[in-house]
Each structure stands twice: as structure tokens, then as C-alpha cells.
Amino acid sequence: MQHPFAPSTPWRECKTILLWGLPEDTPLSMVQQALHRKGCKVAFIDQSEVLETEVSLIVGDTVHGWVRTPNQVIDLNKVTAAYLRPHESARLPLIERAGVGSAAWEHAMRIDDTLLLWADLTEALVINRPRAMASNNSKPYQSSLIRACGFATPETLITTSQEAVRIFWTQHQEIIYKSISGVRSIVSRLSHAHAPRLLHVASCPTQFQAYIAGTDYRVHVVGEEVFACKIISAASDYRYAVREGMCVSLFPYTLPQDIVQSCRDLSRALDLPVAGIDLRKGSDDIWYCFEVNPSPAFSYYQDMTDQPIDEAIAQLLLSTKTGL
């Protein structure tokens, strides 16, 4: 069966896999090493060299161009697949030192914008396209897509009214709060110690959800492959368990087949060849989905479970013909 992200166009004669980001980014480095083990030709655009990087892009019936870095010239026409984990160049130390509006800042912004445009328009497989990753910029919007794929989501309140929060709190007894944007935030349970801070929601719309008792699972979808792990932790947000002085344990887990397929369906619906999906099986035996990460830092989970996620991403980059 043909991969869902692979149209029927033929392989190009010369295949190049493009990586873009910082060398110290662990997931990116792990995929690069996996590709090297497979003897693949890899072109790496190092963001730390952004001021020494040039991009030329021609957009017509097709999109083509090249990237020049200090050590190479990359023909974008020969790129068959790309794995992108770019940081915001404006936050790089050398750009921050130069300042907003400086020549260095403007150059870095042009490089970012041009490469992101190429990533959205190229026929190559892109993990993941910027336009697809945009669903994560609004948690409420993403939740509507999650529900459309059959997963339950916690009852949610988004408000600027502290009175509405108090009513919601009374109704559900235990609630959590988090950001409504795509910016990573710590999920915390609302306690009486937080009550004086509720007045701040008037100037900062905040998302509150009914707390769902149960067990957490992290699922990584890579094409048709699904890697799941069970998470044991008493922390409100297991990602920050150490900050709370708590432990976290992760174990490989075999999901029910219908949940496996739902995860594939959700990844496909969001147009994400690779996705990190946060699930919780509630004490009511209902499977809830909290969010989908379009650029998952899978290395943490792979280190804890030995699941070969990097190898699966490398194989997807190699085996998929194109991705438009």
C-alpha cells in the first residue's frame, strides 16, 4: 500500500535529504546520524551560520532554487525530503546582539521566510510543512480537529472573567490551566493559592479544563508507524516532574488497535507525517487527547524507552518519493 504522504511521482535521479536547524538540537542530530548510518546524502543548513547563508528561490509553475552556506551549495531541485527543526533566528544570540531592525536581523528574517516558503511549496516530503504546523498555534482550534477524529477532549473554558473561572471551578472541583497559544506552557492544577491571581485573566485570556484522572500516554506517529509509551508520574505535567520534586517513568506500551488507527487518522488529518500526540486514558476508560505536537522532541522518549523513532523518521525521509 502506498504511503499516504507519497504521490505517485518518480524518484529523482539524485536524492538529497535536507536538514535545517541547529547542530546541538538533539532530535535533529539523531535523525542526521540515522541517515548517515543508512549511507544517505544529507545537506545540513546550520542556523548558527545564518549570516553567512544565502537563498535564491524561483516560484512559478514549480518552485526551485539553491541555498549557499559557508561549506556547500544545495540544489533545492535535488531535495527529495526535508526534516526541519528551525529555531526562530531572531532569538539566536548573534541576531539578538545585533538588534531588531539591524541589517543582520533583516537578513536572518529573509532567510527564515524564504526557506519556510520553500518548505510549503516544494514537491519534496517535508517533516513537517509550516502550514500544517500552524494548527498548533491555537489550542482551541486544534482541539476541534482532535474531536473531529473521534478523541474525547476535557471540558474547556477560555475566558477573561474570573467569575466564570470560579463557576467552572465549582462545577468540576478539580481544574487545570494552560496557555491557549502554541507556546509551550506548564500545565498546572488550580489551587486556592492561585485564587488572588485570577484577576489577571482579564488581561490574559486563559484556558481552563476539567481535570481528568487517569494515566498518560505519549504517542509518536511516523508515517504509518506508531510508537506509544505509558507514563507514570504524580506530577500535574510530567514534563516538569523534576521541578516539582517528583519522579517520572516511561515504558513502551501497546495501544489498542482502534486507538492506534485513530492516532494515524489524526496525524493524517493534520497533514503531519510526524506527530507527537498526548493521550490520557481516563478512570472512565475513555481515551482523551490533549494536544498534538507538530515538532516533537522525541529524543526524551526514545532515551527512556529505546523505541527507534529516529530510525523511523530517517526511513520515512528515504522511502517516501515526494510529499505534495
SULZISUL-V993460 format. One record per helix or strand. SS is the DSSP state (a for helix, b for strand). FROM is the first residue (numbers start at 0). LEN is the number of residues. Records with the same first field share a line. If there is no record, write none. Layout:
SS: FROM-LEN / FROM-LEN
This chain:
b: 15-6 / 41-5 / 53-6 / 62-7 / 71-4 / 78-6 / 124-3 / 137-1 / 151-1 / 155-4 / 174-4 / 180-1 / 187-2 / 205-5 / 213-9 / 224-9 / 247-5 / 273-9 / 286-7
a: 25-12 / 46-6 / 75-3 / 88-3 / 92-6 / 102-19 / 129-8 / 138-10 / 161-11 / 191-11 / 237-3 / 241-3 / 256-13 / 298-7 / 308-11
